[in-house]
Amino acid sequence: MPALCTPTHRVTSPARLEALGLLGGLPRAALHAQVLAALQVILHVRRTARGRVLDEVCLLTPTGADRLVTVVPAWRRGYGLAPAAPALARLFALRSVAVPPVLSGGGAG
């Protein structure tokens, strides 16, 4: 499965996407299905005086009976592993990509 990386603005949240979808006539459930089909991982990059740093890695997961998009952290700078870390490690493994040591407990948080 090919990977696609695209930058998004920090206000591109599920609520913001819902608003845009509704303006285009896309029902809420259909929008969430499209988001879940297209996106899996979000990298939160922050600008600092010394350049950009990775602050957080999150997974988009379906939640509830309606399967609405929920953003779940997998790793946070300064805190380390977060609830979605095992699921992110499985995504790496499913794609035959070495799981980074930080996700298997062997690296710095």
C-alpha positions in Angstrom: 0.0 0.0 0.0 1.6 3.3 -1.0 2.0 6.0 1.6 1.0 9.6 1.0 2.2 12.5 3.1 0.6 15.9 2.9 0.9 18.9 5.1 -2.3 20.2 6.7 -2.8 23.3 8.8 -3.2 22.8 12.5 -6.9 23.8 12.4 -7.6 20.7 10.2 -9.4 18.9 12.9 -12.3 16.5 12.6 -14.7 19.3 13.5 -13.2 21.6 10.9 -13.4 18.9 8.2 -17.1 18.3 9.2 -17.9 22.0 8.6 -16.2 21.9 5.2 -17.9 18.7 4.3 -21.3 20.0 5.3 -20.8 23.1 3.2 -20.2 20.8 0.2 -23.3 18.7 1.0 -21.4 15.7 2.4 -23.2 14.0 5.3 -21.3 13.7 8.5 -21.0 9.9 8.4 -19.8 10.0 4.8 -17.1 12.6 5.6 -15.8 10.5 8.5 -15.7 7.4 6.3 -13.7 9.3 3.7 -11.3 10.7 6.3 -10.7 7.2 7.8 -10.1 5.7 4.4 -7.6 8.4 3.5 -5.7 9.2 6.7 -4.2 7.1 9.4 -1.3 9.0 11.0 -0.9 12.6 11.9 2.5 14.1 12.7 2.2 17.3 14.8 5.3 19.5 13.9 5.9 22.7 15.8 8.1 25.6 14.8 10.8 26.7 17.3 13.6 29.3 17.1 15.9 26.4 16.2 13.7 24.9 13.5 10.8 22.4 13.4 10.4 19.6 15.9 8.1 16.6 16.1 5.8 17.1 19.0 3.3 14.4 18.7 2.4 11.3 16.6 -1.3 10.5 16.5 -3.6 7.9 14.9 -7.0 8.5 13.5 -9.3 5.8 14.7 -13.1 5.1 14.3 -15.0 5.5 17.6 -18.5 4.4 18.5 -21.4 3.0 16.5 -21.2 5.9 14.1 -17.4 5.3 13.5 -16.6 9.0 13.9 -12.9 10.0 13.6 -11.1 10.3 16.9 -7.5 11.6 17.2 -5.5 9.3 19.6 -1.9 10.1 20.5 0.7 7.4 20.0 3.8 9.4 21.1 4.3 12.8 22.7 7.6 14.8 23.0 8.5 14.9 26.7 6.1 12.2 27.7 6.9 9.2 25.4 4.4 6.5 24.5 0.7 7.2 24.5 -2.4 5.0 24.2 -2.2 4.4 20.4 1.5 3.3 20.5 0.7 -0.4 20.1 -1.6 0.3 17.1 1.1 2.4 15.4 3.6 -0.3 15.9 1.2 -2.8 14.2 0.9 -0.4 11.3 4.7 -0.4 10.8 4.8 -4.2 11.1 1.9 -4.7 8.6 4.0 -2.7 6.1 7.2 -4.7 6.8 8.8 -1.5 8.2 11.0 -1.9 11.2 9.2 -0.6 14.3 11.1 2.4 15.7 12.8 1.6 19.1 10.7 4.4 20.8 7.5 2.4 20.0 8.9 -0.8 21.4 10.2 0.7 24.6 13.8 0.9 23.5 14.2 4.5 22.7 13.9 8.0 24.3 10.6 9.7 24.7 
